[in-house]
Amino acid sequence: MFYRVAKFKHELGKTDEIMEFFKSNEDTFKSSEGLKGVFYFNSSEKEVVGVAMWESKEHFDQSADRIQGVMSGIMKLISGPPEISEGNSGYKFDRD
């Protein structure tokens, strides 16, 4: 699995608007081949973190333009460019 993590800094009070923005892009996520899942959480009152899980880096690369379109739309809601980290899975604990 390939993971991509993005930290979005924003002004106080923008969290709900940011979450709604991502919800409104579910069709894009659904049509991105190899995207296993994506979730966003509030890491503080002024930061949202998103995690996307892909089957492979190649799948991410194939959908990069589509995902970049989503990211360009979020720019009006955040304070600056997101901080991005990415890489292949190394260890996973799964209770199931």
N, C-alpha and C positions, 0 to 999 in steps of 0.2 A: 504494500500500500504506500501511496505517496500522500503526504499531508502538506497543507498550506495554511499557515496561521497569519492572520492580519489583525493588528491592533489599530483601532480607530479612535483618535482623541476628538472630543467634541465639547461644545459649550454645555453648561449645566442646563438640564431640561430637554435635551434633544434625543434622549435614549429611545423613547417611544416612537418618535418619528423615524429614527434610524431602523428600528426593528420592523416597522410597517413598510419601509422602503424594501427591505430584504424579502419580506413576505410577498410583496407585490411582484417580485422577480422569480417566483417559484417555477413558472413555465420555462424560464431560461435554465434554471437548475435542472429541471426534469428532462430537458432536451439536450443536456450535455452528456454525451456518451462517456461512460467510465466514472462519472461522479457518483460515489456511493452514498454520500450524505454531507450535509453542511449544517452547522449550528452556530448560533451567536449567543453570547452572554455578556452581562454587565460586569465588568471587572472593577469598576468604580463609578462614581457619579458622573465622571467625565470621560469614560473610556468603555468601548465595546470591543470585544474580541470575537473574531470569527474563525472557525476551524472547518476546513473542507477536506474530505477524505476521497481520494481518487484511486482507481485500480492501479494506475501507474503514472509516472511523469509524462509518458508519451500521450496518455489520454488528456492530461491537463494541457499539454502543449497544443493538442488538436483543437481544444476548446478555448484557448487563450483569448482569441478575439472576442468571442461571445462573453466571456467572463470580464474582460476588460471593459466591455460596454456597460456592464452592471457597475463596475468600479468607478467608471467616469460619472455615472449618475449620482453616486454617493458623495462626490467631492463637495457639493453645495451644502452638505449637512455636517461635514467634519472640519476640524481646525487646520488640517494640513495633510500631506500624503500619509497613507497608512504605513506602519512598520510591518514588514513582511518577513516571515521565516518559513522555510520549507525544507522537506527532506523525506527520505524513505523511512518506513517504520523500522525500529530496531528491537523493541520489546513491547509486548502487549499482554496484559492480564485480562482474561475474559472469564467471568464466573460461569457463564453458560457452558 
